[in-house]
């Protein structure tokens, strides 16, 4: 029988969810050494995945359930002190209900699948090369996804001006889409989102134009659902064009019968 585990920071009042990203040497038994150590430290692993960085090193990313009185800084130092470990990054998952570890995999309320970023980007490239108004279609597709995410978060926990941005940032990190820096004024509905390590831009390759329309739409859908106002998000800088990061500008959308144009900020 497979136990259903939810990556939910509040499902146990006496514990919290802490993530670790561990770079280790791929020697026989390396992962066993790490997992055995965590078990001895009473760090219950709720979710994890492995990425083979090189032939000699790997990266083990895990979410663990820890008692609130555990010093996670000290635990991280102990993990890094293991002979097979080279570096450790860590942080607290303040919000959750991202994953349900079972089959089929559940991600923010619906069935999810794991796919290579290249596969998803190939679909985006095919649309851009073959379909008229592909950017608008990708924006609207992202819009629906972002709307669903906000609705789901609202259904399971209080969402307010102090945490709506953190929830979105944690979601992106958890599903591997990127690392977000969000600055959005809930009174003026203006701001910007910086995306580091965007899975679309990183994999897409060189481009003359920004390529993250899906992400702009996702941000717009999420913010529109949360604020109850039509929010426009447009990408003004993209890593695929040679920039260091991707930057999306947030603004209140003007009234328009064409939602695609409205959300892309094309009507002034």
N, C-alpha and C positions, 0 to 999 in steps of 0.2 A: 504493500500500500504506500503510495506517495503522499507525504505530508504536504499540505498546502501552507506555504510560508509567505507572508506579506512583508515587503520592505516598508514598514510603517513605523516611524519614529515614536508614535504615541500609543502603539497597541499594548505596551506594557509600561505602566506608570513608573516602575522601578528601574527601567533600562532606557538606553538610547541606541540609535543606530550610528555606528562609526565606520567610515570607509577607509581602506588602506590600499595604496598602489605600491606594490613591492617589486622592485627589480632584483632578479636573482640569477645565479649562475646555473646553467642547465647541466647539472651533474646528476648521476643516478641517486635517487632518493631526496633530491632537493625539496620538492613540493611536500613530501611526507614530513621532512624536518620542520617546515613552516607550519603546516596544518597541525602536527602533533604539538608544537609549541603553543599555538593559539588555543588548542583544546585544554592544555594544562593551565593556561591563563584564564580559562572560563570565558573565552571569546567565541560565542556561538556564530558560525558562518551562516548567513541567511541567503547570500547570493554571491557568485563569483565567476570570473571568466579569465582565460589565459591568452596572452598575446605573445607569439614568438618573435622577438625583436631581431635577434641575430641567431646564428647557429650556436652561439655559446651562452647567450643571455635570453631571459624571458621576462615578462611582466605579468604579475598576478594581481588583478584588481578584485577586491572583495568588500562586501558589506557585512559587518559583524554586529551582533547584539551584545552590548556591554552593560554591566551594572553602572548606574550613574556615579557611584563612588569610585570607579576605576579611573586612575590617572592615565588618560590616553596618550599624553606626551611621553610619559615614562614607558608605556607599553610600546609605543613606536620606536623608542630608543632601544628597547630590548630586542624587538624584531630586527632592527638594523644591526644589532650586535651579533646576530646569527652568522656563522661562517659562510653560508651560501648566499647571504643577502648583501647587496651593494647599496641600495638606496630605498628609502621609504617616504612616501607622502601620505598625509591623512587629513581627515576632516569629519565634521559631524553632519549627518543628514537630518536637517531640522524638520523637514516635511517628508511625506512618504506616499505609500500606496502607488508606487511606480510599477513595481513588479509583483507578480504572484508566481512563486517558483513551483510549478506543477506542469503537467502536460494536458492541454496545450498551454503555452506560455501566455500569461495575461499581463498586458501593459496598459496602465491607466484606464482600466475598466473594460477593455476589449481584448480579443485575441491578438497577440503579437507574434512576429517571427524575427529571427536573426538573419540578416542578409549582408553581403559585402557592400560597403559604401560604393564601390565601383559599379555594382549592379544597378543601384538606384540612380547614380549619376549618369550611367549609360541611357537610362530611360529619359532623364531630363535632357540629355544631349539630343536624343532622337526626336523629342518634341520640339526642341529649339531649331533643329535642322529641317524638320518635315511638316510642322503644323503651323498654319497662320495664327498669329496672336498667341504664340506659345507662352510668352511671359505672363499674359493675363490669365491663361488657364492654370499655370503653375501657382500664381498668386491666389486664385480662388480655391484651388485644391488645398493649399496651405491654410487658407482662411477657415475651411471646414475643420481641419485638424486642430487648429488653435482654439476654435470655438468649443469643440468637444472637450479638449483638455481643461479649459476653464470651467465648463459645466460640471465636469467630473470632480474637480477639486472643490467646487462650491458644494457639491453633494455630500462630501465626506468630512469636511473640516471648515472652520471659519476662515474666510479669505477676506482680507482688508487691506487698507493702504500701507500697512507696515510689513505685509508679507507677500503681496501678490507678485512682486518682482522676484523675490527669493524663491518662490515656488517654481516660477518659470525657469529660473537659472538652474535650479536643482534638477528639474526634469531634463533639460538639455544635457547636463553633465551625465546624468544617469543612463540616458539612452545613447550616449556617444555622439551627439550632434554637434557639440561645441561647448565652449566656456563663455558665458555671458557676463557682461558688465552693463547693468541697466540703470539708467538715470531718467526717470519719468515723473513729472510733476502731476499728481492726481487732481490738482485744481485747474491747471491749464491744459492738461492732456498733451503736453509737449515734452520732448526729450529725445534720447537716442539710446541705441543698443549697440554695443561693441561685441562682435563675435570673434573669439580667438579659436583657432583650430576648427573652423567650419568644415564639416565633412564634405560639403558640396564643393566649396572653393578649393580645398586641399587636393581633391581627387580630379576635379574638372580639367585642370591644366590651364594654359594661357588663354586669355580671352580679351577681346577689345571692349566688351561690355560686362557689367556685373552679372553674375549667374545665379544669385541666391534669391530669386523671386519667390520660390516656395517658402523660404524662411520669412521673408517680408510678410507674406500672406499669413503665415502661422502666427507671427507676432500680432498682426492686425486683428485676427480672429480672437485670439486670447484676450487682448486688451479691450476689444469691442464688447465681448461678452462680459468682462469684469466691470468695465465702466458703465455699460448701458448706453454708450455713445458710439457713433460710427468713427472709428479711428483709422487714420491713414498711416501706413508704414512703407517707406521706400528706401532701397539700398542706394547709398550715394558713394560708397567706396567698397571695393571688393578685392580680396586677396588674389583672386584669379586674374586680375588686371595688373598685378604687381605690387599692390599695397601690402602693408604689414598685417592688417586686420580687415575684417568686413565691418562697415558701419551702416546702421539703419536709422533713419530719422523718423520720429513719431510726431504726429500732429493730429488735431481734430479735423476730420474730413468735412468738406463743404457739402451742402445738399446737392445730390445728383441722382438722376434716375438710373444711371449706369454704375452699378456697384463696383465693377471691375476697375473703372477709371477712378472712381471715388477713393477706393482703398489704396490705389497706387499713387494717389496724389497728383494725378495728371490734370485735374481741373482746378484752377485757381479761383 
